[in-house]
Amino acid sequence: MGVIMPIILDLLYREYCRARLAEMRKQLLIAAERFEALEADYLLSDRSDDEKAAHRRTGHGAPN
């Protein structure tokens, strides 16, 4: 029993760390998606009213 307990604790700790890393990666992906959405909104707000209307209609910017 003296050898089994440290092995079990090590296994539980490794699983806990794996789960925490997975959660942190998920949070980073969510944060990156939010940043990209905010950046797109910011870039859209810099456009003229005509470009904004064209973007809303087509999903693309006004033709050059």
Secondary structure, DSSP 8 states (H G I E B T S, - for coil): -TTHHHHHHHHHHHHHHHHHHHHHHHHHHHHHHHHHHHHHHHHHHTS-HHHHHHHHHHSS----
